[in-house]
Every structure is written in structure tokens, then in C-alpha cells.
């Protein structure tokens, strides 16, 4: 972002005449840049350990929604730069694809969107273990060693990660243990759900490397 700003300021300085359009674009660039910095500062404040523990929901919301807003503003900056820094005779599309920032922000956007492309609502079967814990049986994808999943009632509000436990019983791929640690887990224990949202493709945790240490015998 700062490199593009410097390039644009340099192009204005080298231009034979400074037009009102150049001044307007420069002001828009500076305003958007300061807004992005402000959003990142808010995200950093809520990421501070004490703030994160006291206001965990706000921590999640700030990272999700302010992060998306910052990405959208970066796209706006790239459009401004590409539209006003292209060479004579060069069209807007070619100017975009020749800008390295375009591909970087495209990769970031794709990384953000990918888990949401696999968002789905699955059926779960709950077993009450005690006043402090419950077990949810899940059967929407094959189990793999060290697999972790994220579950929620409200996809845009909050997500909770769990380590999958394999199940030997037929028809039940794996389960997760929910312990009472907050409002959401208390809700799951007190009012067992029949359906939950699952976030993206299951990921692999540290336990995924266990097969590396298994000795094969012939």
C-alpha cells in the first residue's frame, strides 16, 4: 500500500500539470489508507491477551468484519491506482493484472472465501455426559488422524474448534467433546442441538503426525 502511494505521488510530481483529478485521487488514497490503518489498530487492540480474554466475542467480530472491510478497502486502492497510473494506450484490465498488489489481494480474498464456500449445516447426535460435558456425534465426512472441526449455531457470530475422536461403531464417523467453558458450550450442553453449522474443510492438528512414529511390522 505504501509503495503504491509513493508511486502515485511521484507520478503527480513528474506530471507536467497537476489536475484536479490527480488531487482528488491523492486525497482519496490518503483517506482510505488512514481508515485501513485505523481498522488494523482496532484489530491489534482486541488481539491483546487481556482484551482477548475479557472481550472474546468482540475479538472475533473485530477480526472478521474489520478484516473483511480492510480487504475491501485494499481493493478500492488497487482500482484507484490501476485506473490512474496506467500508461497511455493501456487499458484498465491490463493495468490491474500487471500490478503485483492485485495478485496479492486476490490470493488473500480467495483464502478468506475458501472456507465459506464449504459452509454447510450438518446433523449431530448429542449424548449428555454430565452437567459439565456433552458428546456430539458427527458423520458428515470421513475421519482422519488429528482432524479438527469448527462448529457453531451462527456462522457470522462465533466459531468453536474441536478435536475429532474416532468412533468404532458403524454409522458414526467421529465425535467431539463439549465442555462447559462459556455461553455457547453451556447452551449446547443444556439444550442439545440436532443441527449445527460446520466451517469449511476439516483441518489437521498436531496429532496428524502420529502415524509417522508408528512402526510397521510385516
C-alpha positions in Angstrom: 0.0 0.0 0.0 2.7 2.5 0.9 4.7 1.6 -2.2 1.7 2.3 -4.4 1.1 5.6 -2.6 4.7 6.7 -3.2 4.5 5.7 -6.9 1.3 7.8 -7.3 2.8 10.8 -5.5 5.9 10.5 -7.7 3.8 10.3 -10.9 1.9 13.5 -9.8 5.3 15.3 -9.1 6.7 14.3 -12.5 3.5 15.3 -14.4 3.7 18.5 -16.5 0.4 19.7 -14.9 -1.4 18.8 -11.8 -5.1 18.3 -12.4 -8.0 18.4 -10.0 -8.5 14.7 -10.7 -5.0 13.9 -9.5 -5.5 15.9 -6.3 -8.9 14.1 -5.7 -7.3 10.7 -6.2 -4.4 11.5 -3.9 -6.8 12.7 -1.2 -9.0 9.6 -1.6 -5.9 7.4 -1.4 -4.7 9.0 1.8 -8.2 8.9 3.4 -8.6 5.2 2.6 -5.1 4.4 3.8 -5.7 6.0 7.1 -9.0 4.2 7.5 -7.3 0.9 6.9 -4.6 1.7 9.4 -7.3 2.6 11.9 -9.1 -0.8 11.3 -5.8 -2.7 11.8 -5.1 -0.8 15.0 -8.6 -1.8 16.4 -7.8 -5.4 15.5 -4.5 -5.2 17.3 -6.1 -3.8 20.4 -8.6 -6.6 20.7 -5.9 -9.2 19.9 -4.0 -8.1 23.1 -4.2 -11.1 25.5 -6.1 -9.3 28.3 -8.6 -7.8 25.9 -9.0 -11.1 24.0 -9.8 -13.0 27.2 -12.2 -10.3 28.6 -14.0 -9.5 25.3 -13.6 -12.7 23.2 -16.7 -12.1 21.1 -15.6 -8.6 20.2 -12.1 -10.1 19.4 -13.7 -12.5 16.9 -16.1 -9.9 15.4 -13.3 -7.3 15.0 -11.0 -9.7 13.2 -13.8 -11.0 11.0 -15.7 -7.9 10.0 -13.0 -5.3 10.2 -10.6 -7.6 8.4 -13.1 -8.0 5.6 -13.6 -4.3 5.5 -9.9 -3.7 5.2 -9.6 -6.1 2.3 -12.5 -4.3 0.5 -10.7 -1.0 1.0 -7.5 -2.5 -0.4 -9.4 -3.5 -3.5 -10.6 0.1 -3.7 -7.0 1.4 -3.5 -5.9 -1.0 -6.3 -8.7 0.2 -8.5 -7.7 3.8 -7.9 -4.0 3.1 -8.6 -4.7 0.9 -11.7 -7.1 3.5 -13.2 -4.8 6.4 -12.8 -1.3 5.0 -13.1 -1.7 3.1 -16.4 0.5 4.0 -19.4 -1.0 5.9 -22.4 -2.9 3.4 -24.5 -3.0 0.8 -21.8 -6.5 -0.4 -20.8 -7.7 -0.8 -17.2 -7.7 -4.6 -17.1 -4.1 -4.9 -18.3 -3.0 -2.3 -15.7 -4.7 -4.4 -13.0 -3.1 -7.7 -13.9 0.4 -6.1 -14.2 0.1 -4.7 -10.6 1.6 -7.2 -8.1 -0.7 -5.9 -5.4 -3.7 -7.1 -7.5 -2.5 -10.7 -7.3 -1.6 -10.5 -3.6 -5.0 -9.1 -2.6 -6.7 -11.7 -4.9 -4.9 -14.5 -3.1 -5.9 -13.0 0.3 -9.5 -12.7 -0.9 -9.6 -16.3 -2.1 -8.1 -17.6 1.2 -10.8 -15.8 3.1 -13.6 -17.0 0.8 -12.5 -20.7 0.5 -13.8 -21.9 4.0 -17.1 -20.1 3.4 -17.5 -21.9 0.1 -17.7 -25.2 2.1 -20.0 -23.9 4.7 -22.8 -26.4 5.4 -25.3 -27.4 8.1 -24.9 -30.9 9.4 -26.9 -33.2 11.6 -25.4 -34.1 15.1 -26.4 -36.6 17.7 -25.9 -35.5 21.3 -25.1 -37.6 24.4 -25.3 -36.0 27.8 -22.2 -37.0 29.8 -22.6 -34.7 32.9 -23.6 -31.2 33.9 -20.2 -30.1 32.6 -19.8 -32.0 29.4 -21.6 -33.4 26.3 -20.6 -35.5 23.4 -21.6 -34.7 19.8 -21.5 -37.5 17.2 -20.8 -36.3 13.6 -21.0 -38.2 10.4 -20.6 -35.7 7.5 -17.0 -36.6 6.4 -14.6 -39.4 6.8 -12.3 -39.3 9.9 -8.6 -38.8 9.6 -6.0 -38.8 12.4 -5.6 -35.5 14.2 -8.7 -33.9 12.5 -10.2 -30.8 13.9 -13.5 -29.1 13.0 -15.3 -25.8 13.8 -19.0 -25.7 14.9 -21.5 -23.0 15.6 -25.2 -22.0 15.6 -24.5 -18.7 14.0 -21.8 -18.7 11.2 -21.3 -14.9 11.2 -21.2 -14.6 15.0 -18.8 -17.1 16.5 -16.9 -20.4 15.9 -15.6 -23.1 18.2 -12.9 -25.6 17.3 -12.9 -29.2 18.5 -10.6 -32.2 18.1 -12.3 -35.2 16.5 -12.4 -38.5 18.3 -12.8 -41.7 16.1 -15.8 -43.9 16.7 -15.6 -47.7 16.2 -19.4 -48.0 15.9 -20.8 -48.3 12.3 -22.6 -45.2 11.1 -20.7 -42.9 13.4 -17.5 -41.5 11.9 -16.3 -39.4 14.9 -17.4 -37.3 17.9 -16.3 -34.2 19.8 -16.4 -33.5 23.5 -18.0 -30.2 24.5 -17.1 -29.0 28.0 -18.8 -26.1 29.8 -16.4 -23.2 29.3 -18.7 -20.3 28.2 -22.1 -19.2 26.9 -22.1 -21.3 23.7 -20.8 -24.5 25.3 -23.4 -24.1 28.1 -26.1 -23.7 25.5 -25.0 -26.9 23.7 -25.0 -28.9 27.0 -28.3 -27.5 28.4 -30.1 -27.6 25.0 -28.6 -30.4 22.8 -28.7 -29.4 19.2 -29.8 -31.6 16.3 -28.1 -29.5 13.6 -25.0 -27.2 13.6 -23.0 -25.3 11.0 -19.6 -26.6 10.1 -16.9 -24.2 8.8 -15.0 -25.2 5.7 -12.9 -28.3 5.2 -11.7 -30.2 8.3 -8.2 -29.3 9.2 -5.4 -31.4 10.7 -3.8 -30.6 14.1 -0.5 -31.7 15.7 -1.8 -35.2 16.2 -1.8 -35.7 12.5 1.9 -36.6 12.7 1.3 -39.6 14.9 1.4 -42.2 12.0 5.0 -41.0 11.3 6.0 -42.7 14.6 4.1 -46.0 14.1 6.3 -49.0 13.4 5.1 -51.1 10.5 5.5 -54.9 11.1 5.4 -57.5 8.4 
